[in-house]
Structure formats: C-alpha cells, structure tokens
Amino acid sequence: MGYNKYNNKKTEKYNRIWDSEMELDFYENQCLPRLKSGEYISVETQVTFILQKGFKIDGKSILPIKYVADFVITTKKGNKIIVDTKGYIGDNSFKLKWKMLINLLKDEYKYYVIKGVGRNKRKGINYYPNWERIKGVYSSKEDLFTLWN
C-alpha cells in the first residue's frame, strides 16, 4: 500500500483500504469491541457529507463542497457520533470543513477530532493505548468515551 498526502501509510484489512494506521487502530481497538458487545448499533467508515451543493454561475459548474468523516457511529443509546482521527491537521481546509459540518448537523450528532498518543509498534501496525482531543479544533463537550457506555 502507498502513502497519502499526509505521509500516512495506507493499510488493507477487513476488506477495505484504511487511509492511516491510526484509523485502522481506532476501528480495531475502539469500534470492533463495542460492536461485539452491543454498545454500538453501527459503525460506518468514510461517510461523505455534502456541506454545500454544487451550482452553476456564468455557465460554469462549481463543484459541491464535501466532507468525508472517518467514522459515523450509532450507539445503543441512540447517540450519533462523528469521529475523525488525525495525527496532523494540515492546511486550513480541514478546519473550515469541520466547522461547516458542525453547523449543518449540530442538532443530530456529537463531533470529535482525536489523535492516538503513546504509539507503539505491534504486529506491524501502530497501536495507540490512549486517545485525546486535538487542541484548536472544536469537539463536543461530553467525553467521547462516556457516550459509549
């Protein structure tokens, strides 16, 4: 597998290609156990949200603005959660799209941008024993992990 624009190693597992090892680790160690225990009803990956529809002006087509969420989780309590795993924020386009997403869906979802910390190599992929919010990017006030219980 190759590397993406942030130098993350793409990894193939569970019949799909993960954009980063951090994303795969979050799925394996946070999502799968909760799906198996029944805490989660569903975990969707790479879900596309249309932030602004495309349009035409002066005969030219302007493409829609899209945001692709790493994870959209529905818990047994009915909480709907959007989770994005990031090791690096990069340019300002992510922050702008994140704000647009929150504005669009603020009444329906909780939002979290998190990163794995304390990385250790294990079985050829990165393993993150702890997760924390990324500073400077809005996340819902509730603790992500309390929403799972």
Salt bridges, closest charged atoms under 4 A:
ASP19 OD1 - LYS10 NZ 3.09
GLU21 OE1 - LYS121 NZ 3.98
GLU23 OE2 - ARG16 NH1 3.79
GLU28 OE2 - LYS13 NZ 2.55
ASP84 OD1 - LYS86 NZ 3.54
GLU132 OE2 - LYS115 NZ 3.71
GLU142 OE2 - LYS110 NZ 2.96
